[in-house]
Amino acid sequence: MFAVVWNGIDMEFQEHEHFWTTTDGNKLKKFFFNLSTGKSEIKTMIEDAMVEFPVINLSYTGYKNRFSYLAFSNPDMRKNDANKDDLFLNGFLKFDLLEEKIVAKVSLGDTKTAGEVLY
């Protein structure tokens, strides 16, 4: 199973308006489950990018998928006063789930932001 995992989220919104910070480090992880032994493992798939909102081609929901598309964030943009309360998403990545690598990256530049990638 693949999922984006955050180090910590303030779901009570007590420290700041939004639940993300520059140190969250949201990463794509792969979870391994051994149903016979009950053991599990977690492997970080993308170390050098903060990602969110992973999606697949929804026509293939329930089937094995080759690619996932993830919005990525430049953590330095969150330090900018104009962006301090926003999740600044600079573009998206195409991630090969079989080869376990980034195969494409679309950047919108430093002055533009995007939302969740829809396939």
Secondary structure, 3 states (H helix, E strand, C coil): CEEEECCCCCCCCCCCCCCCCCCCCCEEEEEEECCCCCCEEEEECCCCCEEEEEECCHHHCCCCCCEEEEEEECHHHHHCHHHCCCCCEEEEEEEECCCCEEEEEEECCCCCCECCCCC
